[in-house]
């Protein structure tokens, strides 16, 4: 079952109109009309799962097929359901179990891949508590004792904001971002279409960790 979320109201029309109505929508588009029932899940305006069943059950679609079918329809009756980051993670897990992910979202299709050896290379650095790779706000691979599921979406939003700031300041491409508190340090860095997040102890040697991350990014040491 998908999370309940918060209803933002009902609409009628083509799903393609959502791009102008709510370009950064995160939640579920719940279809319940004369033609059948289904849903499309989106995060920050990007669909990642879909399913549709026609009335009578003669047409049952999931994933890419459902997505194409629903977006090709000239008009649909649907309800917008807003999700929090936690609800988005739960909805994605349900969609994975149902086989409804779009475009290989379960394995981040189209994104760069990261081998376990490279991830372990960072995790072995002195002072590193945990390391994670995420894509589109979802943690894909993680090592160490930290729950990145709750912060992946926020960390990726922070990375996007940093990229905009460096662009506006004409500072070149963003390499890494560092958050530091008395309890620890967090380093966030782009890695192709993915993002890398490293949690370290307060006394960790940031130089060694950053060098390890830079070598993976292919940048100058």
Long-range contacts (C-beta under 8 A, 24 or more apart in sequence): 1-94, 2-28, 2-39, 2-41, 2-91, 2-94, 3-28, 3-83, 3-87, 3-90, 3-91, 4-81, 5-81, 5-82, 5-83, 5-84, 5-87, 6-81, 6-82, 7-79, 7-80, 7-81, 7-82, 8-79, 8-80, 8-81, 8-82, 9-79, 9-80, 10-77, 10-78, 10-79, 10-80, 11-77, 11-78, 11-79, 11-80, 12-75, 12-76, 12-77, 12-78, 13-75, 13-76, 14-71, 14-73, 14-74, 14-75, 14-76, 15-40, 15-70, 15-71, 15-73, 15-76, 15-78, 16-71, 18-42, 18-45, 19-45, 22-80, 25-80, 25-82, 26-82, 26-83, 26-88, 27-80, 27-81, 27-82, 27-83, 27-87, 27-88, 28-80, 28-81, 28-83, 28-91, 29-78, 29-79, 29-80, 29-81, 30-78, 30-79, 30-80, 30-81, 31-70, 31-76, 31-77, 31-78, 32-77, 32-78, 32-79, 33-76, 33-77, 33-78, 34-77, 35-73, 35-76, 38-66, 38-70, 40-66, 40-67, 40-70, 41-88, 41-91, 41-92, 41-95, 41-100, 43-88, 43-136, 43-137, 43-153, 44-136, 44-137, 44-157, 46-136, 47-102, 48-92, 48-95, 48-101, 48-102, 48-105, 48-136, 49-91, 49-92, 49-95, 49-100, 49-101, 49-102, 49-105, 50-100, 50-102, 51-95, 51-98, 51-100, 62-98, 62-99, 62-100, 63-99, 63-100, 63-101, 63-102, 63-103, 64-102, 64-103, 66-100, 67-102, 85-137, 85-150, 85-153, 85-154, 86-150, 88-137, 88-153, 89-138, 89-149, 89-150, 89-153, 92-138, 105-136, 107-140, 108-135, 108-136, 108-140, 108-193, 108-194, 110-193, 111-135, 111-192, 111-193, 111-194, 112-191, 112-192, 112-193, 112-194, 114-141, 114-191, 114-194, 114-196, 114-216, 116-141, 118-216, 119-143, 121-212, 121-216, 122-196, 122-198, 122-209, 122-212, 122-213, 122-216, 125-204, 125-205, 125-208, 125-209, 125-212, 126-204, 126-205, 126-208, 127-200, 127-201, 127-203, 127-204, 127-205, 127-209, 128-198, 128-199, 128-200, 128-201, 128-204, 128-209, 129-184, 129-199, 129-200, 129-201, 130-198, 130-199, 131-196, 131-197, 131-198, 131-199, 132-196, 132-197, 133-191, 133-194, 133-195, 133-196, 133-197, 134-194, 134-195, 134-197, 135-193, 135-194, 135-195, 140-194, 144-199, 146-199, 148-197, 151-197, 152-197, 155-186, 155-188, 155-195, 155-197, 156-195, 158-188, 159-188, 159-189, 159-190, 159-195, 162-188, 163-190, 175-214, 175-217, 175-219, 176-210, 176-213, 176-214, 178-206, 187-213, 189-213, 189-217, 190-217, 191-216, 191-217
